[in-house]
Amino acid sequence: MKKAELLLPAGSLVKLKTAILYGADAVYAGTPDMSLRTQSKFTLEDLKEGIEFVHAHGKKIYLTLNLYIHNEEAKKLPQFVQTLRELQPDGVLVADPGVFYYLQQYAPELKRFVSTQANICSWQTVQFWQSMGASLCVLGREVTFAEMKEIREKCPDILLECFIHGAMCMSYSGRCLISNFMADRSANRGKCAHCCRWHYKMHLRLKDGTLKEIEINQDNAKAFEFLLEEEFRPGEYYEIVEDEHGGYLLNSKDMCLMPRLNEILSIGMDSLKVEGRNKTEYYAGTVARAYRQAIDDYYADPQHWDYRKYIDELYALQNRGYCLGFHDGQLTNLSQNYEYTRTLGEWLFAGSIVEWDGDDAIFEIRNYINSGEYIDFLIPGSMQNLRLTLNEFEDASSGEITPRVSAGEGKKIRIRPQSWGMSVNEVKKMLPQFTIARKYQGLKDDNSKMYEGKKKEFNQLIEGCSADD
């Protein structure tokens, strides 16, 4: 069986290199100007270096041109496409039929991939794009596994890609108009304000037109609940949770298809996509490492494959709680997070090794670290970690020694050879440049209860249970 490609996001040059280091077969990236990622940190020079790095490692890189263009973007298209021809990526992600046609006419040598923004949810649509010259189709997040399997069977001669991990959009594969309405920022042009993550306050309108705020306080917070019942789903209640900050009616949990990865691999999907170009290199490295190992283990021994070997690694990431997206079919209220919009997790991104200066590791700080705290370095190519405890911290530039270090603009410390407690040559081989590290923070009180509650709900989804089971 042909091995599925693990595709990671690359929101910056560092994230690109980290994803490749931790096992990605390919990465996708874009510039702020003509893709759906206006916050992309890539310059043209970065893209050139990134492409060279990826190809030097025998991997692939795809660039995005997936916005729906207006006339002002159409004017920029010739220059941008000429740049793409010079860069020579392994594929270009496109959603707009006009852009697709332009590439066909003026850059026929570039492989055209149809982006998730095109909302491909059927084999009929895949066949249409294939007839237009598409090399690959990215299936929409709304496609169920049963539908995916049928699409694969009816479309055996085109590459198919699906999402396996990352944030979920409450709208239709990113085609959201709420951001347009509330913030004058178009999600379809890469400027989503993420209004679905905002908190909303409930009010009552009296018959005389007067608005009254519903005050939630410690005295009445546990006295009542607000529940929604949809007309054609009698007896199925959706809780509206509100605290002193407000409620989160539209906030989806994050997608995690690790528990269903064996199903996706068994039908021969070509590319498995992780969402998250705006997330950190810690996210890119951690997700890549977990899925890399899981994919390799499946092909080695599919009969004894078990997702539970890898799921704890994904819980080491800050998340909103996990769900299975549309994989099993219709979403339930277990797929929403009505309680909070922030991400929670027991581990924090501590930093990364940005270079080796002789035998000294130069470590960039991304969170505070106290004397005596341990940090775990995630070993690339392995699910093992190397734990290190530092009692003092040496500034990489000034040499100043402190008992605590905090993240700052490019704040770096120098880790001397004697700190590792083993041969520095072994360490340098084990922890190359771009190795990431994390620190344990734990969770307290209500945060811990909510976090454990979300893990329990995910287990219910995996087992096919409802919220009432």
TAZIGI-V980335 format. One record per residue. N is the residue number from 1. RES is the residue in one letter. SS is DSSP state (h for helix, s for strand, l for the rest). PHI is phi in degrees with one decimal (* if undefined). Layout:
n: [N/N]
res: [RES/RES]
ss: [SS/SS]
phi: [PHI/PHI]
This chain:
n: [1/2/3/4/5/6/7/8/9/10/11/12/13/14/15/16/17/18/19/20/21/22/23/24/25/26/27/28/29/30/31/32/33/34/35/36/37/38/39/40/41/42/43/44/45/46/47/48/49/50/51/52/53/54/55/56/57/58/59/60/61/62/63/64/65/66/67/68/69/70/71/72/73/74/75/76/77/78/79/80/81/82/83/84/85/86/87/88/89/90/91/92/93/94/95/96/97/98/99/100/101/102/103/104/105/106/107/108/109/110/111/112/113/114/115/116/117/118/119/120/121/122/123/124/125/126/127/128/129/130/131/132/133/134/135/136/137/138/139/140/141/142/143/144/145/146/147/148/149/150/151/152/153/154/155/156/157/158/159/160/161/162/163/164/165/166/167/168/169/170/171/172/173/174/175/176/177/178/179/180/181/182/183/184/185/186/187/188/189/190/191/192/193/194/195/196/197/198/199/200/201/202/203/204/205/206/207/208/209/210/211/212/213/214/215/216/217/218/219/220/221/222/223/224/225/226/227/228/229/230/231/232/233/234/235/236/237/238/239/240/241/242/243/244/245/246/247/248/249/250/251/252/253/254/255/256/257/258/259/260/261/262/263/264/265/266/267/268/269/270/271/272/273/274/275/276/277/278/279/280/281/282/283/284/285/286/287/288/289/290/291/292/293/294/295/296/297/298/299/300/301/302/303/304/305/306/307/308/309/310/311/312/313/314/315/316/317/318/319/320/321/322/323/324/325/326/327/328/329/330/331/332/333/334/335/336/337/338/339/340/341/342/343/344/345/346/347/348/349/350/351/352/353/354/355/356/357/358/359/360/361/362/363/364/365/366/367/368/369/370/371/372/373/374/375/376/377/378/379/380/381/382/383/384/385/386/387/388/389/390/391/392/393/394/395/396/397/398/399/400/401/402/403/404/405/406/407/408/409/410/411/412/413/414/415/416/417/418/419/420/421/422/423/424/425/426/427/428/429/430/431/432/433/434/435/436/437/438/439/440/441/442/443/444/445/446/447/448/449/450/451/452/453/454/455/456/457/458/459/460/461/462/463/464/465/466/467/468/469]
res: [M/K/K/A/E/L/L/L/P/A/G/S/L/V/K/L/K/T/A/I/L/Y/G/A/D/A/V/Y/A/G/T/P/D/M/S/L/R/T/Q/S/K/F/T/L/E/D/L/K/E/G/I/E/F/V/H/A/H/G/K/K/I/Y/L/T/L/N/L/Y/I/H/N/E/E/A/K/K/L/P/Q/F/V/Q/T/L/R/E/L/Q/P/D/G/V/L/V/A/D/P/G/V/F/Y/Y/L/Q/Q/Y/A/P/E/L/K/R/F/V/S/T/Q/A/N/I/C/S/W/Q/T/V/Q/F/W/Q/S/M/G/A/S/L/C/V/L/G/R/E/V/T/F/A/E/M/K/E/I/R/E/K/C/P/D/I/L/L/E/C/F/I/H/G/A/M/C/M/S/Y/S/G/R/C/L/I/S/N/F/M/A/D/R/S/A/N/R/G/K/C/A/H/C/C/R/W/H/Y/K/M/H/L/R/L/K/D/G/T/L/K/E/I/E/I/N/Q/D/N/A/K/A/F/E/F/L/L/E/E/E/F/R/P/G/E/Y/Y/E/I/V/E/D/E/H/G/G/Y/L/L/N/S/K/D/M/C/L/M/P/R/L/N/E/I/L/S/I/G/M/D/S/L/K/V/E/G/R/N/K/T/E/Y/Y/A/G/T/V/A/R/A/Y/R/Q/A/I/D/D/Y/Y/A/D/P/Q/H/W/D/Y/R/K/Y/I/D/E/L/Y/A/L/Q/N/R/G/Y/C/L/G/F/H/D/G/Q/L/T/N/L/S/Q/N/Y/E/Y/T/R/T/L/G/E/W/L/F/A/G/S/I/V/E/W/D/G/D/D/A/I/F/E/I/R/N/Y/I/N/S/G/E/Y/I/D/F/L/I/P/G/S/M/Q/N/L/R/L/T/L/N/E/F/E/D/A/S/S/G/E/I/T/P/R/V/S/A/G/E/G/K/K/I/R/I/R/P/Q/S/W/G/M/S/V/N/E/V/K/K/M/L/P/Q/F/T/I/A/R/K/Y/Q/G/L/K/D/D/N/S/K/M/Y/E/G/K/K/K/E/F/N/Q/L/I/E/G/C/S/A/D/D]
ss: [l/l/l/l/s/s/s/s/s/l/l/l/h/h/h/h/h/h/h/h/h/l/l/l/l/s/s/s/s/l/l/l/l/l/l/l/l/l/l/l/l/l/l/h/h/h/h/h/h/h/h/h/h/h/h/h/l/l/l/s/s/s/s/s/s/l/l/l/l/l/h/h/h/h/h/h/h/h/h/h/h/h/h/h/h/h/h/l/l/l/s/s/s/s/l/l/h/h/h/h/h/h/h/h/h/h/l/l/l/l/l/s/s/s/l/h/h/h/l/s/l/l/h/h/h/h/h/h/h/h/h/l/l/l/l/s/s/s/s/l/l/l/l/l/h/h/h/h/h/h/h/h/h/h/l/l/l/l/s/s/s/s/s/s/s/s/l/l/l/l/l/l/l/l/l/l/l/h/h/h/h/h/h/l/l/l/h/h/h/l/l/l/l/l/h/h/h/l/l/s/l/l/s/s/s/l/l/l/l/l/s/s/s/l/l/l/l/l/l/l/l/l/l/l/l/s/s/s/s/l/l/l/l/l/l/l/s/s/s/s/l/s/s/l/l/s/s/l/l/l/l/s/l/s/s/s/l/h/h/h/h/h/h/h/h/h/l/l/l/l/s/s/s/s/l/l/l/l/l/l/h/h/h/h/h/h/h/h/h/h/h/h/h/h/h/h/h/h/h/h/l/h/h/h/l/l/h/h/h/l/h/h/h/h/h/l/l/l/s/l/l/s/s/l/l/l/l/l/l/l/l/l/h/h/h/s/l/l/l/l/l/l/l/s/l/l/s/s/s/s/s/s/s/s/s/s/s/l/l/s/s/s/s/s/s/l/l/l/s/s/l/l/l/s/s/s/s/s/l/l/l/l/l/l/s/s/s/s/s/l/l/l/s/s/s/l/l/l/l/l/s/s/l/s/s/l/l/l/l/l/l/s/s/s/s/l/h/h/h/l/l/l/l/h/h/h/h/h/h/h/l/l/l/l/l/s/s/s/s/s/l/l/l/l/h/h/h/h/h/h/h/h/h/h/h/h/h/h/h/h/h/h/l/l/l/l/l/l/l]
phi: [*/-65.3/-75.9/-69.1/-85.6/-95.2/-111.7/-112.3/-77.5/-133.6/-83.9/-157.6/-64.9/-64.8/-64.2/-59.1/-67.6/-66.0/-61.3/-64.8/-57.4/-94.6/115.4/-65.5/-83.0/-156.6/-133.3/-125.1/-148.1/-158.1/-96.8/-64.3/-78.8/-126.5/-127.6/-89.7/-128.2/-69.0/-96.4/-57.1/-95.4/-84.7/-98.6/-62.1/-65.6/-62.3/-60.7/-61.1/-65.2/-63.1/-63.7/-62.8/-63.6/-61.2/-67.8/-65.1/-94.7/72.2/-110.3/-122.2/-139.3/-117.2/-106.7/-100.6/-138.0/-106.9/-84.5/-88.6/-81.6/-102.1/-57.2/-65.3/-75.0/-59.2/-66.5/-85.7/-58.8/-57.2/-67.0/-66.9/-65.4/-62.3/-63.0/-60.2/-64.0/-74.3/-72.8/56.6/-72.1/-83.8/179.9/-125.8/-86.6/-132.7/-119.5/-74.7/-58.1/-65.1/-67.3/-57.6/-65.4/-62.3/-63.7/-60.5/-78.5/-114.2/-144.1/-64.2/-76.0/-82.2/-71.3/-102.6/-106.9/-91.8/-69.2/-60.4/-62.4/-78.8/58.3/-82.1/-129.9/-148.1/-67.0/-62.8/-69.4/-60.7/-63.8/-60.4/-65.3/-62.3/-67.3/-84.7/108.0/-69.7/-89.8/-149.2/-121.5/-91.5/-75.0/-65.6/-62.7/-77.3/-73.5/-80.8/-64.4/-60.5/-68.1/-60.3/-63.1/-66.6/-60.6/-61.5/-66.9/-86.7/-129.2/-78.8/-108.1/-136.6/-71.0/-122.2/-126.0/-140.1/-81.2/-124.1/-159.7/135.3/-66.4/-105.7/-96.7/-73.0/-97.9/-96.9/43.9/85.8/-88.6/-89.5/-109.1/-63.3/-62.4/-60.0/-69.7/-94.5/-132.9/56.1/-128.0/-81.4/-65.4/-80.0/-124.0/81.6/-124.0/-57.4/-90.5/57.1/-62.5/-67.8/-93.8/-73.1/-95.7/-124.0/-103.9/-85.8/-134.5/-110.7/-109.8/-76.0/-60.7/-84.9/92.3/-73.6/-95.8/-123.2/-77.3/-87.7/-88.1/-103.3/-137.5/-66.4/-80.9/-118.1/-58.2/-102.4/-86.5/-155.0/-131.3/-107.0/-128.1/-103.0/-126.6/-81.6/-52.9/-97.9/-128.9/-60.5/85.4/-104.4/-107.1/-112.6/-77.5/-100.9/-96.8/-137.8/-116.7/-65.4/-91.4/133.8/-119.8/-127.1/-75.1/-113.9/-89.8/-79.3/-71.5/-86.0/-76.3/-146.5/-100.6/-53.5/-66.0/-115.7/-60.4/-62.2/-65.5/-64.1/-67.2/-67.0/-97.5/82.5/-66.7/-87.6/-139.6/-113.0/-103.8/-105.3/-87.1/133.6/-68.2/-90.4/-89.0/-79.3/-65.9/-62.8/-61.9/-59.8/-69.0/-66.4/-66.3/-59.7/-63.5/-65.8/-72.1/-58.6/-66.0/-64.4/-64.8/-61.6/-66.4/-62.8/-65.5/-74.8/-157.8/-63.0/-68.2/-109.6/-68.9/-142.0/-61.6/-65.5/-70.8/-120.8/-68.8/-63.5/-63.0/-76.8/-73.9/-73.9/-93.9/-63.5/-151.6/-95.0/93.7/-107.5/-140.9/-98.8/57.8/-96.0/-54.4/-86.6/126.1/-60.0/-68.5/-119.0/-66.2/-71.3/-87.4/-105.1/-113.6/-85.9/-94.6/-158.8/-105.1/-73.6/-91.8/-127.8/-177.5/-88.7/-122.5/-122.4/-69.3/-83.4/154.4/-150.9/-80.3/-88.2/-170.6/-107.9/-103.5/67.5/-97.8/-96.2/-87.3/-95.7/-113.2/-85.2/-83.2/-121.2/-155.4/-62.4/-135.8/-95.6/-56.5/90.1/-75.6/-97.1/-127.0/-105.0/-89.4/-84.7/-75.9/-62.3/77.1/-152.5/-95.9/-89.9/-122.4/-113.8/-92.6/-137.0/-116.4/-113.9/-96.8/-152.4/-130.6/-104.6/-60.9/-65.5/-95.7/-91.1/82.1/-62.7/-103.4/-135.1/-85.4/-150.6/-135.1/-121.9/-68.2/-153.8/-67.1/68.8/-62.6/-132.5/-121.2/-106.8/-103.9/-77.3/-55.3/-68.6/-69.7/-79.7/74.4/-157.9/-57.8/-67.3/-66.1/-63.5/-64.7/-63.6/-72.1/-75.8/-123.7/-73.8/-53.7/82.7/-64.6/-100.4/-139.7/-133.5/-129.4/-84.3/-116.9/68.3/-132.6/-118.6/50.2/-63.7/-61.1/-65.5/-64.1/-65.0/-63.1/-66.4/-63.2/-67.8/-66.9/-64.4/-64.1/-64.9/-61.6/-63.3/-62.9/-60.7/-85.0/77.7/-93.0/-98.3/-65.2/-88.7/-76.3]
